[in-house]
Amino acid sequence: MNLKSISKSSLIATGLGTGSFAMMNITTVVSLRGLSAEAEYGLTSVFFYLFAALFFLVPVSLCAAELATGWPQKGGVFRWISQAFGDRLGLVAIFLQWLATTICFPTMLIFAAVSLAYSLPLHSEGSILAGNALYTLVVVLSVYWFATFINFKGIKSASKISSFAGIFGTLIPAIALIFFGVFFIYKGHPVKFSTNWDSMFPNITHLHNLVLAAGVFLFYSGMEINAVHVRELNNASRSYPAAIGISALLAVVVLISGTLIISAIIPSHKINLVQSLLVSYNTMFSYFGVPWMGNIIALMVAVGALGQVTVIVAGPSRGLYEVGELGYLPKNLIKSNKNGIQRNILLLQAIIVTIMSTMLVCLPSVQATFQILGQLASILYLLMYVLMFGAVIMLRYSQPEVVRPYKIPGGKLGVWLVAGSGLIATLLAFILSFIPPDQISIGSPMQYVTLLICGTLTFISIPLLIYKLKLRRLNINDLGGEG
């Protein structure tokens, strides 16, 4: 998942055109961080990208647009899901969204730390350092806590920094990967994956081999945040679907191209979830006689990721803060500083990131930590999407009178087809997320599954407990008033 959209959600000017909105969605979706995981599948990755785009990315975008225009009040997914299923599940949804994005921070910084190691002039030392858990942990915690304290002062130029990080750390390296990769293959280097078109379709009899593919859904997450801007589009009923189609097509093309380039250069049995992208750059640039370009690209990727994290640290917690102001969180937690920044929630967020990051020294490898944190984030985010798909269907029946400037076409049948397909695909990815992958060493499979189950149950129980405590406070106040 690319989180740049979170920092942009309150900074986009009105009067968005179709092209501008499409580009905003592309920068939301396109990220280099997960390409190596999908490169494991070779040509089969094309199927996974297309499947997730058709049955998840597009349904999320269309459902979120209807919900955002029908219920535009503050609160985002909390407001939408509360309208359909009550405040309890609304609180669960916004809490899961916040936690999922919070858990993504360590994976983003692990990727940045590995990229930083590969920017060293000596490739062998860089690869050794990239696999060192203690080095990675120090970088992750140092950068994240620094970014947290920077955000206490507020960032007025957030959109500019975010745009710079996106172009400098994602778009330019992505273009370089595809351009030089195609030329590398054109020069006669053999493709390391099967080019038999039958291999495009996955073998569903071996579920352990499909686990990494579930991560594609996390790549496409976050589109519900951009949906709030549909009201700013001219002729939204036409321009919004067009923008979604353009952005989905371009994002899929870039992601598929980048993934296949890595698959073509590195054999599947040598794929590393966090290093293979950078190894691909080094391999290509060494062949073309400019090995130093690999260091520069690695530095660009690292700086882009670090800049992105610095900008968006405060973003995910803002929705939770707004819900807290409605009385759903303890008063101490929703205190803000003189700059209006949700200080205590940011501190809690930093503590969670710190605890999650300690898995670097507990699990067998850096890529094992990268995998399990990404998988946990996927599980939590997918649960939120299950609620969102259910909400858009429910509200068509319970509140048909609410005016929705954008509405999924086709009446009730249309909303069932769109939201229903998204719901089924999301549940499938949710189930796959608990299965240990065969492709990487994650230690004990039992430990892997236990960590995911315990983490999921713990994080779901927290908002339920918070809601129960709120009801208890209300009951006590009512009794006090009667007395």
Secondary structure, DSSP 8 states (H G I E B T S, - for coil): ---HHHHHTTT--SSB-HHHHHHHHHHHH--STTHHHHHTTTTHHHHHHHHHIIIIIHHHHHHHHHHHHHS-STTTHHHHHHHHH-HHHHHHHHHHHHHHHHHHHHHHHHHHHHHHHHTSS-HHHHHHHHT-HHHHHHHHHHHHHHHHHHHTT--TTHHHHHHHHHIIIIIHHHHHHHHHHHHHHHTT---SS---GGGGS--TT-GGGGTGGGHHHHHTTTHHHHGGGGGGBTTHHHHHHHHHHHHHHHHHHHHHHHHHHHHHHS-GGG--TTTHHHHHHHHHHHHTT-THHHHHHHHHHHHHHHHHHHHHTTHHHHHHHHHIIIIIS-GGGG---TTS--HHHHHHHHHHHHHHHGGGGTSS-HHHHHHHHHHHHHHHHHHHHHHHHHHHHHHHHH-TTS--SS--SSHHHHHHHHHHHHHHHHHHHHHHTTS--SSS--S-HHHHHHHHHHHHHHHHHHHHHHHHHHHHHHHHHHHHHH-
